[in-house]
Amino acid sequence: MNYGGCGCCAMRFTSTDFNSYVTVNTADGAPRREHGFMSASSDPVLGIRPRSDALGPRVVNVR
């Protein structure tokens, strides 16, 4: 099957990379858009490492 005319993927879904809309990078390893496509990190777990320096102090601490 050919979805979207590209023929490269049998299954494709629409998503929005909201992290591309902001000017402050709050995490390293977040998915990035390259040439119109997004992919998840290959790092362990989700591959996302929050940047405490950009996020600032905690607002709520849940135990």
C-alpha positions, 0 to 999 in steps of 0.5 A: 500500500502507498500512503501519502504518495511516498511508498516508503512506509506501510503504516503512518500516522499524523503527529505534531512535534510540539517540542519544535514550537518552543525556543527553550530546550527543556530536555535532551534526547527528545524526538526531533523532526528531520526532513519531515519525519520524527523518530524516537531516541535510541537511548535506554528507556525513553531516551529523554533527559530533563534539563534541570537548568532550563526547567528551574526549581520543582513546583510540587514534590510528590512522594 
